[in-house]
Amino acid sequence: MSTGGRRLVGRLIALGVTGSIAAYKAVELLRLLTAEGADVVVLLSPSAQRFVGPLSFAALSRHPVETDVLDLLPDGRIGHIVIADSADAFVVAPATAHWLAAMASGLAGDVVTAAALATSAPMVVAPAMDGDMWRHPATVSNVSRLRDVFGYAVVSPEAGPLASGQSGMGRLAELPSIVDAVVAALAERPIRQPDPASRPPLAEGLIREADLAGRRIVITAGGTREPIDPVRYIGNRSTGKMGVALAEAALARGARVTLIAAAVEVPLPVHADVTHVETTAELREALATAMGLGSPGSVGSGAGSGAAAGGRRQTRSGPGAGAPDALVMAAAVADFTPAAPSERKIQRRDRLHLELSPTPDLLAEIAAAADARAVTAPAGRPVLVGFAAETGSLDRAAEKLRAKGVDLLVANDVSEPGSGFGTDTNRVTILDRSGTVESLPLLGKLEVANRILDRVATALDARDAAAQTAGAKPPSTATRGST
Ligand SMILES: Cc1cc2nc3c(=O)[nH]c(=O)nc-3n(C[C@H](O)[C@H](O)[C@H](O)COP(=O)(O)O)c2cc1C
């Protein structure tokens, strides 16, 4: 069998990630291992999940991520044992000082140590930590025990800038050298478990083609906060899980993603262009930029006034000019904002009267601006997706779809158990302009995200086909496949 020079074809590699500042690099390591032809399954320690969310790894590996040593697979098998028994090699990168100590002592308190103890696959360990931690006699002795007694390959950290702000020994080794160590550890060993039934399951819902390659999608996530004074705000219960799942799924399908993040409680995707916002007014401004519509004033009328106190708009990476292909507005945006936020902390009184002003309907503004622009550039109208969080009946959803002028409206009953804010699942109904109503069952948020993106991909293909028939150049064809 020709492997096209790829060194890990047919191999199953277990990638254990622990709670280091370098955990985000494991996403890139996963990509490199996959590029070598490996099937990769990821295990995250509880601390690692504070640095990088399992969604990134699930979307890219197309396997469910092992996060809890006590969780069973849907078919009843013990997840970390299945990985231990079927992995051809097990790489822990980054490996914390804590993980090295736990492993050296044979403790099995999390999925990474438990699976490592249970496997007979060759182990590759790439530590990353502060220089003093690396030099501490405890770490030195743990590393030599792993290397000399357990026979693990240790890819030593390198000198360079550290999370502490200092420079020194402890930085995670360059990723290609970790990949090389995995290849070397495997040598000529045969594939351990070629039978798919013996391997970890695939996350069925995550198997999608890269059908959004070359597309640019703007996604909003989380809840806005409207300041009352510099200390207090009016917020909502959104955690950002749905918006982040959409961003992860879109990235995994090849899209370039601009994520406008209001208050979110989950780690953000490593490969998205992220703009942080707090208030509705900041979100409006960030949207205008991301949608290539100029200043918020040119989008519509009626400004929200929330930026007066406590605003903290911050851009990690510019969203880029020009109209994107789609906007998915998953953020929970305040309907009202204090009319005159105080610049000083309001003191306790018998009574506080707050005057609230309605915020602008951001999606309706964008839709109107997109329609206006579509008159001169018909091929360029982005597909617009709105969300409607309701309690009880979803009867108002069809009216909202019309009022906002969006292509798709995703409605859900946030009072239903397992649906809405903070949950890992969602039950949504997708409505479109033609009157089609698609009611989905209760699904994981990543699968819900993929179902929504299926509709976006179809709408974009239809848009491009219509533009081609009309003789216009579809906006993305020049760049599709080039990102
Ligand atoms: C911002 C931050 C960065 C950290 N980076 C590292 C690191 O690079 N290496 C390390 O050994 N510990 C690091 N720690 C400490 C670990 O997260 C901590 O020891 C944790 O218990 C490790 O758990 P785990 O090994 O089960 O993942 C860091 C902690 C924080 C708050």
The ligand as an SDF file (V2000), in Angstrom:
LIG
                    3D

 31 33  0  0  0  0  0  0  0  0999 V2000
   -2.0070   29.7400   33.4560 C   0  0  0  0  0  0  0  0  0  0  0  0
   -1.4270   28.4510   33.9680 C   0  0  0  0  0  0  0  0  0  0  0  0
   -0.4760   27.8080   33.2250 C   0  0  0  0  0  0  0  0  0  0  0  0
    0.0710   26.6160   33.6760 C   0  0  0  0  0  0  0  0  0  0  0  0
    1.0050   26.0190   32.9070 N   0  0  0  0  0  0  0  0  0  0  0  0
    1.6110   24.8960   33.3730 C   0  0  0  0  0  0  0  0  0  0  0  0
    2.6310   24.2820   32.6090 C   0  0  0  0  0  0  0  0  0  0  0  0
    3.0020   24.7340   31.5240 O   0  0  0  0  0  0  0  0  0  0  0  0
    3.1920   23.1490   33.1100 N   0  0  0  0  0  0  0  0  0  0  0  0
    2.8230   22.6040   34.3010 C   0  0  0  0  0  0  0  0  0  0  0  0
    3.4070   21.5970   34.7130 O   0  0  0  0  0  0  0  0  0  0  0  0
    1.8170   23.1640   35.0350 N   0  0  0  0  0  0  0  0  0  0  0  0
    1.2110   24.2900   34.5980 C   0  0  0  0  0  0  0  0  0  0  0  0
    0.2070   24.8580   35.3410 N   0  0  0  0  0  0  0  0  0  0  0  0
   -0.2510   24.1790   36.5620 C   0  0  0  0  0  0  0  0  0  0  0  0
   -1.1390   22.9880   36.2430 C   0  0  0  0  0  0  0  0  0  0  0  0
   -2.2830   23.4110   35.5010 O   0  0  0  0  0  0  0  0  0  0  0  0
   -1.5980   22.2790   37.5200 C   0  0  0  0  0  0  0  0  0  0  0  0
   -0.4590   21.7220   38.1510 O   0  0  0  0  0  0  0  0  0  0  0  0
   -2.6380   21.2100   37.2780 C   0  0  0  0  0  0  0  0  0  0  0  0
   -2.9450   20.5910   38.5050 O   0  0  0  0  0  0  0  0  0  0  0  0
   -2.1750   20.1490   36.2930 C   0  0  0  0  0  0  0  0  0  0  0  0
   -3.1540   19.1360   36.2260 O   0  0  0  0  0  0  0  0  0  0  0  0
   -3.0350   17.9160   35.2130 P   0  0  0  0  0  0  0  0  0  0  0  0
   -1.6230   17.4670   35.2090 O   0  0  0  0  0  0  0  0  0  0  0  0
   -3.9540   16.8760   35.7570 O   0  0  0  0  0  0  0  0  0  0  0  0
   -3.5030   18.3750   33.8730 O   0  0  0  0  0  0  0  0  0  0  0  0
   -0.3580   26.0420   34.8980 C   0  0  0  0  0  0  0  0  0  0  0  0
   -1.3480   26.6920   35.6190 C   0  0  0  0  0  0  0  0  0  0  0  0
   -1.8640   27.8790   35.1700 C   0  0  0  0  0  0  0  0  0  0  0  0
   -2.9310   28.5530   35.9890 C   0  0  0  0  0  0  0  0  0  0  0  0
  1  2  1  0
  2  3  1  0
  2 30  2  0
  3  4  2  0
  4  5  1  0
  4 28  1  0
  5  6  2  0
  6  7  1  0
  6 13  1  0
  7  8  2  0
  7  9  1  0
  9 10  1  0
 10 11  2  0
 10 12  1  0
 12 13  2  0
 13 14  1  0
 14 15  1  0
 14 28  1  0
 15 16  1  0
 16 17  1  0
 16 18  1  0
 18 19  1  0
 18 20  1  0
 20 21  1  0
 20 22  1  0
 22 23  1  0
 23 24  1  0
 24 25  2  0
 24 26  1  0
 24 27  1  0
 28 29  2  0
 29 30  1  0
 30 31  1  0
M  END
$$$$
